[in-house]
Amino acid sequence: MSTVGEALISLLERHGVDTVFGIPGVHTVELYRGLAGSKIRHVTPRHEQGAGFMADGYARASGRPGVAFVITGPGLTNALTAMAQARADSIPMLVISGVNASKTLGKGLGYLHELPDQRGLAAKVALSSTRVEDAAGLQPAIDRAFAQFRTGRPGPVHVEIPLDVMGRPAVPLKPIETAEPPLPDHAAVVAAARLLAQAARPTILAGGGGRHAEAQLVAMAGRLDAPVVLTVNARGLLHGHPLAVPASPSLKPVRSLIDSADLVLAVGTEFGPTDYDMYADGGFSLPANLVRVDIDAEQLDRHPADVKVEADSAAGLEAILTALSDRARPSGTSNGGDRAEKCRRAARAELARLGPGLPAQLEAVEAIRDALPGALIVGDSTQPVYAGNLYYDHDRPGGWFNAATGYGALGYGPPAAIGAALARPDLPVVCLAGDGGFQFTLPEIAEAVESSAGVVFVIWNNRGYREIEVSMRDAGVEPVGVSPAPPDFKKIAAAYRLPYARVTNAADLASALRAASPLPAMIEYFVP
C-alpha cells in the first residue's frame, strides 16, 4: 500500500505537475518516497527562497502553477518572500511543507525547526494554509489548492503535512473534479456594454490579469477605437499595435490620456501604486466613469466603479463584446489611434526629463528584445528594468516580468529566470539584474548549469545600489550603504563554468546575446 507521501506525488501528476522545486531535508524525506519513480522532475535550488522564485518564474512562463517542496520551519520561512511576491502579482504557486508531529504542535517543546504556529504564519501571506491532519485529508487539500488557482485570483497556496502523517498508509484516490471560474453576471455585462457603447473617447487599462486575453483585448480595442494602456505585468500584449500604449500610468502623458477619456474600461488591474503612482506624488486619480473586469470580488470591492464584472478577463471581455455586437457607436468619436500615438511619443520623451540615464537604460532593454525576438526577459529591481517599466513595448505576451513592482523583492531575477527557462526550453530567456540584486541569489546559477537552463544572465554593473543612491540624494540624505563592492563577475562565471562576455554599450550587448553559447551564459554590462 502506498503512503501519504507517495499519494501526494500521484495527485500532483494527476493535476498536470511535471516539475517541483525543492531542497530535501529530514522533515520531507517521506514526501520524496514516490518522486524518483514518477514523471515529475525535481529541481534543486541552493536556497528555499530560490525554490519559490523558480516556481514563480515557471508559473509565469508556463501558465501552470509552480510547485515548491520545503522543510518545516526555516524552509518555509525562507520561502515566504517568494510567496509574498507571488501574492502581489497573482501568480499560482503551491508550497508544500512538512511540519512537526501532530502531538507536538503549539506546545513549545523545542523540537527541530519548531515554530509557534507555522500554519498561522503562512496564512498571513498565502491565499490559504491547510494542514493535512490524516490520510483522508490529503486529496481534499491538494484538489482545493488547484481549484483556487482556476476559479479565482491566483496566488500562493500552502499545504503542510505533519511528520507523523507523511508515512501513514494512503487512502484510495478519487477522480479529480475540474473546477471552472464563474461565468460573468449577465446584468453586469449588459450594463457595461451600454456604457461602453455610449462612450465617445474610451480608454482601456490592461493589467496582469489580462495577460491571457490578448485576442479579446485586441477585439475590444478595435470595437471601441480605444487606446490600451498596459501596466508592467501586461507588457507584451498588443505589441506594435496602433492602439497600444506600453507606458506607465505614473507618467504625466499617460495620466492625461486617462483623464481625457469619458469612460475607462479597466481589465485585470488593481490600480496598485507601483504602477499608477510609483513616484508617490498623488497625481493619479481613479477615473470618474469606470467599468471594471476582474476575477476577484474582493479586488472589485476595493475601488468604486459604475459597473463591476466579476469574471476571468477573457470570459468577461468576450461576454461584453457579444453584448456590444448590436449596439451602434456614437457619431463624432475621437480617433483612438491618434490619441495613442500622441501619448506614446510624449511618454517616451518624458523619460529623458525624468533622468538623463533613462534613455540609455531603455536602449539596453530594447537591444535585448531586438537581438532575441520572442524572448522572455525576467528582471530584478535594477535601473534598466525600472526604465522599461516606465516605457517599453515587449514582443511577446507575458514575456516581460520582474519584481520591481508589487512586493519588490530583490534577488528575484536569477532564480525566476531559471524557472522560466525550465518551463519553456523552446524560448530564449534573459535575466536582467543589477550587480547588487544579483548577489542576493547568486548561488542559484549553479542550478542553471546543473539543469542546462537556457538563460543568459545580463548583469547591469553600476557598482552598487545606484537607484537607491539617487533617491537618497534627491531626498537630501547623504548616501550610506549604497556602494557594496561587486565581485569579479568574470571569475564568478569561470567558477560556474559559464561562457562570459563584457560589454559597455547596447550595440555590443546585442552582439554578445546573439553569440552567447552554450547556455547558460553570463554577460556583464559595465556601466561607465
Backbone torsions as a table, in degrees:
resi	resn	phi	psi	omega
1	MET	NA	140.2	-179.1
2	SER	-76.3	160.4	178.5
3	THR	-95.3	172.5	176.2
4	VAL	-59.3	-42.3	178.7
5	GLY	-60.6	-41.9	178.4
6	GLU	-68.2	-38.4	177.8
7	ALA	-64.1	-34.3	177.0
8	LEU	-58.7	-46.5	-179.4
9	ILE	-62.5	-41.3	178.0
10	SER	-61.7	-41.1	178.9
11	LEU	-64.4	-42.9	179.2
12	LEU	-61.9	-40.9	177.1
13	GLU	-61.0	-42.5	179.6
14	ARG	-60.8	-32.9	-179.8
15	HIS	-87.0	9.8	173.6
16	GLY	85.9	13.4	179.7
17	VAL	-75.5	128.2	177.2
18	ASP	-118.0	-6.4	-177.8
19	THR	-145.6	136.3	169.6
20	VAL	-127.0	146.4	179.7
21	PHE	-112.2	124.4	-178.0
22	GLY	-172.3	163.1	175.3
23	ILE	-118.2	111.2	-177.9
24	PRO	-66.7	150.3	177.6
25	GLY	-148.7	176.5	-176.8
26	VAL	-62.4	-21.3	-179.5
27	HIS	-93.2	5.5	175.6
28	THR	-130.8	10.5	-178.0
29	VAL	-53.2	-44.4	-176.7
30	GLU	-68.8	-22.8	176.7
31	LEU	-72.6	-20.5	-178.1
32	TYR	-92.6	-2.8	-173.6
33	ARG	-57.8	-40.7	-176.8
34	GLY	-97.2	3.0	-171.4
35	LEU	-73.4	-42.5	-175.3
36	ALA	-61.5	-33.9	-179.0
37	GLY	-90.2	4.8	-178.0
38	SER	-96.6	178.1	176.1
39	LYS	-90.1	2.1	-176.6
40	ILE	-84.3	131.2	176.3
41	ARG	-84.6	134.4	175.8
42	HIS	-103.9	128.6	179.1
43	VAL	-114.3	129.0	-175.4
44	THR	-105.3	102.8	173.6
45	PRO	-72.7	-179.0	179.1
46	ARG	-102.0	-0.1	179.5
47	HIS	-161.9	147.3	-177.6
48	GLU	-65.3	-28.7	173.4
49	GLN	-61.1	-39.5	175.7
50	GLY	-61.6	-37.6	177.5
51	ALA	-59.9	-44.4	179.6
52	GLY	-65.6	-44.1	179.5
53	PHE	-65.9	-37.8	176.1
54	MET	-62.6	-43.0	178.1
55	ALA	-62.0	-37.8	177.4
56	ASP	-62.5	-51.5	180.0
57	GLY	-61.9	-38.7	176.7
58	TYR	-59.8	-45.7	-177.9
59	ALA	-64.0	-43.9	-178.6
60	ARG	-64.7	-38.0	-176.8
61	ALA	-78.1	-33.1	-174.0
62	SER	-96.2	-24.3	-173.0
63	GLY	80.8	4.6	178.9
64	ARG	-115.5	157.6	-179.9
65	PRO	-60.4	138.7	170.4
66	GLY	-87.0	143.3	-174.5
67	VAL	-122.6	133.2	178.7
68	ALA	-126.7	137.9	171.8
69	PHE	-105.5	125.7	178.8
70	VAL	-135.9	157.5	-179.3
71	ILE	-81.1	169.8	175.3
72	THR	-58.1	150.1	171.3
73	GLY	67.5	-110.0	-173.9
74	PRO	-61.9	-29.5	176.1
75	GLY	-61.1	-45.2	179.5
76	LEU	-70.4	-45.2	-178.3
77	THR	-64.5	-33.4	175.4
78	ASN	-64.6	-31.4	-178.0
79	ALA	-84.7	-10.8	-174.5
80	LEU	-61.9	-35.3	179.3
81	THR	-61.8	-44.6	177.9
82	ALA	-64.6	-37.7	177.9
83	MET	-64.1	-38.5	179.3
84	ALA	-65.6	-39.0	176.7
85	GLN	-63.4	-42.3	178.3
86	ALA	-65.0	-36.6	178.0
87	ARG	-63.6	-44.4	-178.0
88	ALA	-64.5	-34.3	-174.4
89	ASP	-104.2	10.0	176.6
90	SER	57.8	51.4	-178.5
91	ILE	-106.2	126.8	-179.2
92	PRO	-71.5	119.6	-178.2
93	MET	-142.1	127.0	176.4
94	LEU	-106.6	116.8	178.3
95	VAL	-107.7	117.0	-179.5
96	ILE	-110.2	121.6	-177.3
97	SER	-125.5	161.8	166.5
98	GLY	-82.3	171.4	169.8
99	VAL	-153.6	156.7	-176.2
100	ASN	-59.4	165.9	-177.2
101	ALA	-54.6	143.3	-171.6
102	SER	-52.0	-43.9	-173.6
103	LYS	-71.0	-12.7	-178.5
104	THR	-97.0	-12.4	-169.2
105	LEU	-65.9	133.7	175.8
106	GLY	77.5	7.9	-175.4
107	LYS	-102.7	-7.6	177.1
108	GLY	60.9	43.1	-176.1
109	LEU	-88.9	-3.0	175.9
110	GLY	84.2	26.1	177.4
111	TYR	-69.0	157.9	179.1
112	LEU	-56.1	131.8	176.6
113	HIS	66.7	18.4	-175.1
114	GLU	-70.8	138.7	171.1
115	LEU	-122.5	151.5	178.8
116	PRO	-58.3	-40.5	-179.1
117	ASP	-155.6	83.9	-175.6
118	GLN	-62.8	-44.6	-179.3
119	ARG	-64.2	-40.3	178.2
120	GLY	-63.8	-37.6	177.7
121	LEU	-63.6	-48.3	-178.9
122	ALA	-64.2	-34.9	-177.0
123	ALA	-65.1	-21.7	178.5
124	LYS	-72.4	-18.9	-178.3
125	VAL	-111.7	-41.9	-175.9
126	ALA	-78.2	160.4	172.0
127	LEU	-61.6	-36.2	176.6
128	SER	-157.3	155.4	175.8
129	SER	-134.2	122.6	-174.2
130	THR	-124.2	136.9	173.4
131	ARG	-101.9	131.8	175.9
132	VAL	-84.0	103.1	-173.1
133	GLU	-77.5	-26.9	-179.5
134	ASP	-156.8	177.3	-175.8
135	ALA	-60.3	-36.2	-178.7
136	ALA	-68.2	-19.5	-177.3
137	GLY	-85.2	-7.0	-175.6
138	LEU	-66.3	-55.9	-175.3
139	GLN	-62.6	-43.3	177.3
140	PRO	-58.0	-37.6	-179.4
141	ALA	-66.5	-44.7	-178.5
142	ILE	-71.8	-43.9	178.7
143	ASP	-61.5	-39.9	179.7
144	ARG	-64.9	-36.9	178.5
145	ALA	-61.5	-48.1	-178.9
146	PHE	-69.6	-29.3	175.1
147	ALA	-65.7	-39.0	177.2
148	GLN	-60.7	-40.3	-179.9
149	PHE	-63.1	-34.4	-173.1
150	ARG	-88.1	-28.1	-167.8
151	THR	-106.8	-10.4	-178.7
152	GLY	-142.8	-167.4	177.1
153	ARG	-65.5	122.6	-176.8
154	PRO	-69.1	169.9	178.9
155	GLY	170.4	-171.8	180.0
156	PRO	-79.2	139.6	174.6
157	VAL	-124.5	136.4	-177.9
158	HIS	-114.0	132.6	173.1
159	VAL	-127.2	126.1	178.3
160	GLU	-115.8	144.0	-178.0
161	ILE	-125.2	117.7	-179.7
162	PRO	-61.2	152.0	-178.1
163	LEU	-58.3	-35.5	-177.2
164	ASP	-79.6	-9.2	179.5
165	VAL	-96.8	-31.6	-173.4
166	MET	-54.3	-41.2	-174.4
167	GLY	-94.0	2.0	-180.0
168	ARG	-69.5	157.7	175.1
169	PRO	-60.4	136.4	-179.4
170	ALA	-80.8	156.6	171.2
171	VAL	-92.5	155.2	-179.8
172	PRO	-57.2	139.8	-179.8
173	LEU	-80.6	144.5	179.0
174	LYS	-98.6	162.6	174.6
175	PRO	-60.4	147.4	179.8
176	ILE	-85.8	131.5	176.3
177	GLU	-94.8	122.8	-178.0
178	THR	-76.3	126.5	178.8
179	ALA	-96.7	142.7	-179.8
180	GLU	-122.2	148.7	177.7
181	PRO	-65.3	153.9	-178.5
182	PRO	-66.9	147.9	176.1
183	LEU	-75.7	148.0	179.8
184	PRO	-65.9	145.4	179.1
185	ASP	-66.0	129.0	-174.6
186	HIS	-61.2	-44.1	-177.8
187	ALA	-62.5	-40.7	178.7
188	ALA	-65.7	-38.9	178.5
189	VAL	-62.7	-45.5	-179.7
190	VAL	-64.0	-41.0	179.0
191	ALA	-64.3	-40.9	178.3
192	ALA	-63.9	-44.7	-179.9
193	ALA	-61.9	-38.6	-179.8
194	ARG	-63.1	-44.9	179.9
195	LEU	-67.4	-41.5	-178.5
196	LEU	-66.6	-36.4	179.7
197	ALA	-66.5	-26.9	-178.7
198	GLN	-87.0	-12.1	-173.9
199	ALA	-76.0	134.5	178.1
200	ALA	-93.4	-29.7	-177.9
201	ARG	-133.7	63.0	-178.5
202	PRO	-75.8	155.0	173.3
203	THR	-136.3	143.5	179.8
204	ILE	-108.5	135.2	171.9
205	LEU	-109.5	120.1	-178.6
206	ALA	-112.5	126.7	178.3
207	GLY	-109.6	-170.8	-177.7
208	GLY	-60.7	-24.6	177.9
209	GLY	-67.4	-13.7	178.5
210	GLY	-97.8	9.2	-175.4
211	ARG	-55.2	-33.3	-175.1
212	HIS	-105.1	21.9	-177.4
213	ALA	-126.1	36.4	-175.9
214	GLU	-61.6	-45.5	-177.8
215	ALA	-59.0	-42.2	-179.6
216	GLN	-69.9	-37.4	177.6
217	LEU	-65.5	-42.0	177.7
218	VAL	-60.7	-44.7	179.9
219	ALA	-64.1	-42.6	-179.3
220	MET	-67.3	-42.5	179.1
221	ALA	-60.8	-43.0	178.5
222	GLY	-66.7	-39.9	-179.7
223	ARG	-64.1	-38.1	-177.2
224	LEU	-94.1	-11.2	-171.2
225	ASP	53.8	52.1	-171.9
226	ALA	-117.3	133.4	170.0
227	PRO	-60.2	147.2	179.9
228	VAL	-118.6	110.1	177.3
229	VAL	-85.7	126.4	-174.9
230	LEU	-106.7	119.1	174.0
231	THR	-73.5	176.9	-173.5
232	VAL	-55.2	-49.4	-175.6
233	ASN	-76.3	-1.7	175.1
234	ALA	-103.3	-1.9	-177.1
235	ARG	-62.0	144.2	-175.2
236	GLY	103.6	-21.8	172.6
237	LEU	-73.1	143.3	175.7
238	LEU	55.8	38.0	-178.3
239	HIS	-56.7	127.0	177.7
240	GLY	70.6	4.3	-178.4
241	HIS	-72.9	139.2	-178.3
242	PRO	-62.7	-18.3	179.2
243	LEU	-97.0	-2.8	-176.8
244	ALA	-81.1	139.9	173.5
245	VAL	-125.8	90.6	-176.7
246	PRO	-83.5	63.3	-173.0
247	ALA	-142.0	153.1	-175.8
248	SER	-72.0	136.2	172.1
249	PRO	-67.1	-1.4	172.6
250	SER	-79.6	-14.1	179.7
251	LEU	-83.4	140.6	-175.9
252	LYS	-58.7	-43.2	179.7
253	PRO	-61.8	-34.5	178.9
254	VAL	-71.4	-39.6	176.7
255	ARG	-62.4	-37.9	178.5
256	SER	-63.9	-40.1	177.8
257	LEU	-61.3	-44.9	-179.7
258	ILE	-65.5	-42.8	-178.8
259	ASP	-65.3	-29.2	-177.7
260	SER	-81.1	-10.0	179.8
261	ALA	-74.1	144.0	174.3
262	ASP	-90.0	-8.0	172.8
263	LEU	-157.8	137.9	178.8
264	VAL	-117.8	130.4	173.3
265	LEU	-104.7	113.2	-178.3
266	ALA	-104.0	122.5	-174.2
267	VAL	-119.0	113.7	174.1
268	GLY	60.6	38.8	178.4
269	THR	-130.7	139.9	-176.6
270	GLU	-97.3	2.0	-176.9
271	PHE	60.2	38.2	-179.4
272	GLY	-69.4	144.3	-178.1
273	PRO	-59.9	-29.8	-178.8
274	THR	-69.3	-15.1	170.9
275	ASP	-99.9	-43.4	-168.9
276	TYR	-100.2	-14.8	-178.3
277	ASP	-151.6	52.2	-173.2
278	MET	-66.7	-22.0	177.8
279	TYR	-92.7	4.9	176.5
280	ALA	51.4	41.8	179.0
281	ASP	-98.2	-2.1	178.6
282	GLY	68.5	16.5	-174.3
283	GLY	-81.7	-8.5	178.4
284	PHE	-96.0	132.5	174.9
285	SER	-123.3	143.3	-178.8
286	LEU	-61.5	134.3	180.0
287	PRO	-55.9	142.9	-179.3
288	ALA	-70.0	-38.8	178.9
289	ASN	-110.2	109.9	-167.9
290	LEU	-138.8	132.1	170.1
291	VAL	-117.1	129.7	-178.0
292	ARG	-118.8	140.1	171.5
293	VAL	-121.9	120.6	-178.4
294	ASP	-156.5	144.4	-178.5
295	ILE	-78.6	-13.0	-172.7
296	ASP	-105.4	113.9	-179.5
297	ALA	-62.7	-39.7	179.1
298	GLU	-63.4	-39.2	178.0
299	GLN	-64.2	-41.4	178.5
300	LEU	-61.7	-32.1	-178.3
301	ASP	-77.5	-12.1	-175.5
302	ARG	-77.4	-19.7	-179.7
303	HIS	-135.6	143.7	177.4
304	PRO	-70.5	147.3	176.2
305	ALA	-153.0	153.7	178.9
306	ASP	-68.0	-40.7	177.7
307	VAL	-139.2	136.3	178.0
308	LYS	-122.0	121.8	178.7
309	VAL	-110.3	109.8	179.9
310	GLU	-85.0	106.8	-177.2
311	ALA	-171.6	158.0	165.9
312	ASP	-55.3	143.3	-173.5
313	SER	-56.4	-46.9	-177.7
314	ALA	-63.0	-45.8	-178.7
315	ALA	-67.1	-40.9	179.9
316	GLY	-64.1	-46.0	179.2
317	LEU	-65.5	-39.5	179.1
318	GLU	-60.1	-43.1	-179.2
319	ALA	-66.1	-41.8	179.8
320	ILE	-66.7	-39.6	177.7
321	LEU	-60.5	-40.5	178.1
322	THR	-63.5	-42.1	179.4
323	ALA	-69.0	-23.7	179.4
324	LEU	-82.7	-13.8	-168.6
325	SER	-60.6	-28.7	-178.0
326	ASP	-107.6	18.1	-179.5
327	ARG	-110.7	133.5	179.6
328	ALA	-82.5	144.7	175.1
329	ARG	-78.3	149.2	179.0
330	PRO	-67.5	151.3	177.7
331	SER	-76.4	158.7	177.3
332	GLY	74.3	24.6	179.6
333	THR	-73.9	150.8	178.5
334	SER	-77.5	159.2	-176.9
335	ASN	-81.3	113.3	-178.9
336	GLY	-63.0	-38.5	179.5
337	GLY	-62.0	-41.4	178.3
338	ASP	-65.9	-41.6	179.5
339	ARG	-64.1	-40.4	179.6
340	ALA	-66.9	-43.9	-179.2
341	GLU	-63.6	-43.2	177.8
342	LYS	-60.8	-40.4	-179.9
343	CYS	-68.4	-41.2	179.1
344	ARG	-60.0	-46.9	-179.3
345	ARG	-61.9	-44.5	-177.5
346	ALA	-68.8	-37.9	-178.8
347	ALA	-66.7	-41.1	179.4
348	ARG	-67.2	-39.0	178.0
349	ALA	-64.7	-29.7	-179.5
350	GLU	-63.8	-28.1	-179.2
351	LEU	-57.7	-46.8	-177.7
352	ALA	-63.3	-32.0	179.6
353	ARG	-75.2	-29.1	-179.2
354	LEU	-74.9	-31.2	-179.3
355	GLY	-172.0	136.0	-176.0
356	PRO	-64.6	-23.5	-178.2
357	GLY	-87.6	-12.3	-173.0
358	LEU	-63.4	-43.2	178.7
359	PRO	-59.1	-40.6	179.0
360	ALA	-67.2	-35.9	178.0
361	GLN	-67.0	-41.4	177.0
362	LEU	-65.6	-36.1	177.8
363	GLU	-59.6	-39.2	178.4
364	ALA	-64.3	-42.6	179.2
365	VAL	-63.0	-44.5	-179.2
366	GLU	-67.4	-29.3	176.2
367	ALA	-65.3	-37.5	176.7
368	ILE	-63.3	-48.5	-179.3
369	ARG	-58.9	-45.2	-175.2
370	ASP	-74.2	-28.7	178.5
371	ALA	-75.8	-33.2	-176.8
372	LEU	-129.0	76.0	-177.8
373	PRO	-56.1	138.4	178.0
374	GLY	76.7	11.9	-178.3
375	ALA	-73.4	158.4	166.3
376	LEU	-92.3	121.9	176.6
377	ILE	-107.0	111.4	-175.6
378	VAL	-105.9	117.5	-171.2
379	GLY	-109.2	155.5	169.7
380	ASP	-105.1	-175.7	175.6
381	SER	-82.2	93.5	-179.8
382	THR	-146.4	161.7	-168.9
383	GLN	-53.6	-50.1	-179.7
384	PRO	-64.8	-27.1	176.3
385	VAL	-70.1	-42.8	175.7
386	TYR	-59.3	-41.2	178.9
387	ALA	-62.8	-45.7	178.6
388	GLY	-63.8	-35.1	177.5
389	ASN	-65.0	-29.7	176.3
390	LEU	-73.2	-43.8	179.2
391	TYR	-157.2	117.0	176.7
392	TYR	-171.6	132.8	-179.4
393	ASP	-108.6	100.3	179.8
394	HIS	-80.8	161.9	-172.1
395	ASP	-106.2	14.7	178.2
396	ARG	-147.9	127.6	175.8
397	PRO	-56.1	131.5	-179.8
398	GLY	73.6	8.3	-175.7
399	GLY	-91.6	-4.1	176.7
400	TRP	-123.0	109.8	175.7
401	PHE	-148.2	151.9	-174.5
402	ASN	-161.9	174.0	-178.5
403	ALA	-104.6	22.3	179.8
404	ALA	-88.8	2.8	172.9
405	THR	-123.9	177.1	177.6
406	GLY	61.0	-122.8	-176.5
407	TYR	-69.8	-33.5	172.2
408	GLY	71.9	48.4	-176.8
409	ALA	-85.2	120.0	172.5
410	LEU	-67.0	148.3	-179.4
411	GLY	89.2	0.4	-178.8
412	TYR	-66.2	-41.8	-167.5
413	GLY	-55.6	-55.8	-175.4
414	PRO	-58.5	-53.3	-179.4
415	PRO	-67.3	-36.4	179.1
416	ALA	-63.9	-37.1	177.9
417	ALA	-65.8	-37.7	177.5
418	ILE	-63.8	-45.7	177.4
419	GLY	-59.5	-41.4	179.4
420	ALA	-64.4	-40.9	-179.3
421	ALA	-66.8	-36.0	178.5
422	LEU	-71.4	-30.2	177.2
423	ALA	-74.4	-36.1	-176.2
424	ARG	-129.0	74.6	179.0
425	PRO	-66.7	-11.2	179.6
426	ASP	-83.3	-7.2	-176.3
427	LEU	-116.1	146.7	170.0
428	PRO	-70.3	140.8	-179.9
429	VAL	-127.4	131.2	179.0
430	VAL	-121.7	127.2	171.2
431	CYS	-95.6	122.0	179.1
432	LEU	-111.8	107.5	-174.5
433	ALA	-137.9	153.4	175.2
434	GLY	-83.0	164.3	-179.6
435	ASP	-63.8	-29.8	178.6
436	GLY	-74.4	-54.6	-178.9
437	GLY	-64.1	-33.2	-179.4
438	PHE	-59.5	-32.8	-177.4
439	GLN	-73.9	-15.6	177.1
440	PHE	-62.0	-38.3	-175.5
441	THR	-131.4	30.1	-177.6
442	LEU	-53.4	-40.8	-177.7
443	PRO	-60.2	-18.5	-177.4
444	GLU	-66.0	-17.8	178.5
445	ILE	-65.4	-19.4	174.7
446	ALA	-60.8	-39.5	178.7
447	GLU	-70.4	-31.0	175.2
448	ALA	-60.3	-41.5	178.2
449	VAL	-67.3	-46.1	-176.7
450	GLU	-62.9	-36.4	-178.2
451	SER	-92.7	-0.9	-175.7
452	SER	53.8	42.5	-179.8
453	ALA	-70.4	134.5	-176.5
454	GLY	-81.6	65.4	-176.9
455	VAL	-115.1	138.3	165.8
456	VAL	-106.2	117.2	177.8
457	PHE	-86.6	112.4	176.9
458	VAL	-102.6	116.5	-176.4
459	ILE	-105.6	116.2	177.7
460	TRP	-83.5	97.5	-171.8
461	ASN	-96.8	94.9	171.9
462	ASN	-108.8	16.5	170.8
463	ARG	60.4	54.8	175.0
464	GLY	141.8	-168.6	177.3
465	TYR	-95.8	75.9	-172.1
466	ARG	-67.9	-34.8	179.4
467	GLU	-62.4	-38.6	178.6
468	ILE	-71.9	-37.9	178.0
469	GLU	-59.8	-44.1	178.4
470	VAL	-61.3	-42.6	180.0
471	SER	-62.7	-40.1	179.2
472	MET	-65.3	-44.0	179.9
473	ARG	-64.6	-41.4	179.1
474	ASP	-61.3	-29.8	-179.7
475	ALA	-88.9	1.4	-179.1
476	GLY	75.7	24.4	179.9
477	VAL	-105.5	130.4	176.6
478	GLU	-64.5	121.0	-175.9
479	PRO	-60.1	130.6	176.9
480	VAL	-136.5	135.3	173.3
481	GLY	76.9	15.7	-174.6
482	VAL	-106.6	7.9	-177.2
483	SER	-127.3	54.3	175.9
484	PRO	-65.6	134.1	-176.8
485	ALA	-67.5	127.9	177.2
486	PRO	-77.2	157.3	175.9
487	PRO	-75.7	174.6	172.3
488	ASP	-80.1	100.7	-172.8
489	PHE	-67.4	-27.1	176.7
490	LYS	-63.3	-41.5	178.2
491	LYS	-72.1	-34.1	175.1
492	ILE	-60.7	-46.2	178.7
493	ALA	-59.5	-42.5	179.9
494	ALA	-64.2	-38.5	-179.4
495	ALA	-63.2	-34.0	179.8
496	TYR	-97.6	7.9	177.7
497	ARG	60.9	44.1	178.8
498	LEU	-103.7	136.3	167.1
499	PRO	-58.2	143.6	-171.9
500	TYR	-135.8	142.8	171.7
501	ALA	-143.0	152.5	178.4
502	ARG	-124.2	128.9	-178.5
503	VAL	-131.0	163.7	179.8
504	THR	-132.0	5.0	178.5
505	ASN	-152.4	166.7	-173.6
506	ALA	-66.4	-37.2	-179.2
507	ALA	-63.6	-44.6	178.8
508	ASP	-68.3	-31.8	176.3
509	LEU	-61.5	-45.1	179.5
510	ALA	-60.4	-42.5	179.5
511	SER	-64.5	-42.2	-179.1
512	ALA	-66.1	-36.3	178.2
513	LEU	-64.7	-43.5	-179.6
514	ARG	-67.1	-27.8	-176.8
515	ALA	-92.0	-10.2	-174.0
516	ALA	-60.9	120.2	-179.1
517	SER	-171.6	142.7	-9.3
518	PRO	-75.3	170.3	178.8
519	LEU	-101.3	148.4	5.1
520	PRO	-72.8	161.7	-179.4
521	ALA	-145.9	165.6	-179.1
522	MET	-128.1	134.6	172.7
523	ILE	-124.5	123.5	176.6
524	GLU	-96.9	117.5	175.0
525	TYR	-95.1	102.1	-176.3
526	PHE	-85.6	116.4	-177.4
527	VAL	-87.0	116.9	-178.8
528	PRO	-59.3	NA	NA
